[in-house]
Amino acid sequence: MASGALASIPLGRLFDRFGANISLVALLVSAAAGPLVFLGTFRFALVGMIFWGVGMSAQSSLFQAMLTGVIPAQKRSTAFGLFDTGFGVAWFLGSAAMGLLYDKSVVAVAFLSTILRLAAIPIIFIATRQR
């Protein structure tokens, strides 16, 4: 949470300067979190937690800024509600899948974490291009 909080201001400034593409960079950084946390040493796990915080910061601030730029003011409350609902459902399903995998293989957990993060990149890329 601390790394996410500390990343919010620089990410916001980068977003203001370079636009929505900075969210793609943040997703790439956060994709490395799973392997670092689950497969590395203590120091790698700390770096992985920082990377995870960068991803959480991007999701909580940059994506909302992106939504604000494309959703009319009178529809933003609904849009944010839908976004947060989808985010929560996806978080639950991903956590459940990773919890089930954890008993079987920690490598599989790291792999799934990375794949799910990377899977978001084409979606965000398309959304930023259409914007």
DOKOLLO-568119 format. One record per residue (C-alpha): x, y, z; residue in three letters. Coordinates in steps of 0.2 Angstrom, whole numbers, plus 5000, padded with zeros to 4 digits. Example, Ala and Ser with C-alpha at 12.3 -4.5 7.8 and 13.67 -1.06 7.14 Angstrom:
2
506249785039ALA 506849955036SER 
This chain:
131
500050005000MET 501450125004ALA 502250094987SER 500650124978GLY 500350284988ALA 502150344984LEU 501850294965ALA 500250394963SER 500950564962ILE 502350524949PRO 501150414939LEU 499850554939GLY 501150674933ARG 501750554919LEU 499950534914PHE 499650714913ASP 501250734902ARG 501150574891PHE 499350524892GLY 498650354895ALA 500050254888ASN 500950274905ILE 499650144911SER 500450024899LEU 502150044907VAL 501450034924ALA 500549864919LEU 502249804912LEU 503149844928VAL 501749764939SER 501749604928ALA 503449564936ALA 502749564954ALA 502149384954GLY 503749304950PRO 504749414961LEU 503649394976VAL 503349204974PHE 504949144967LEU 506349254973GLY 507249284988THR 506749405002PHE 507449554993ARG 506649504976PHE 505049494986ALA 505249674992LEU 505549734975VAL 504049634969GLY 502949714982MET 503449884976ILE 503049834958PHE 501349774964TRP 501049934972GLY 501450024956VAL 500149924947GLY 498849954961MET 499150134960SER 498950134941ALA 497250034943GLN 496550154956SER 497050324949SER 497650314931LEU 496150204925PHE 494950324934GLN 495750464925ALA 495550374909MET 493750344912LEU 493450524917THR 494150584900GLY 492950474890VAL 491350464900ILE 490150614901PRO 489950694918ALA 488150644920GLN 488650454918LYS 490250454928ARG 489550384944SER 488750234934THR 490450214925ALA 491450214941PHE 490250094949GLY 490349974934LEU 492249984934PHE 492349944952ASP 491149804951THR 492049724937GLY 493749754946PHE 493049674962GLY 492349524953VAL 493949494943ALA 494949514959TRP 493949384968PHE 494049264954LEU 495849284952GLY 496149274970SER 495149114971ALA 496049034956ALA 497749084964MET 497249014981GLY 496748844973LEU 498348844963LEU 499448884978TYR 499248714985ASP 499748634969LYS 501148744963SER 501848914968VAL 502648924950VAL 500848914943ALA 500349054955VAL 501749164949ALA 501349124930PHE 499549154932LEU 499849324940SER 500949374926THR 499849314912ILE 498349404919LEU 499249564921ARG 499949544903LEU 498249504896ALA 497649674901ALA 498949764891ILE 498049734874PRO 496449794881ILE 497149954888ILE 498149984872PHE 496549964861ILE 495650084874ALA 496950214873THR 497050214854ARG 495150234853GLN 495150374865ARG 
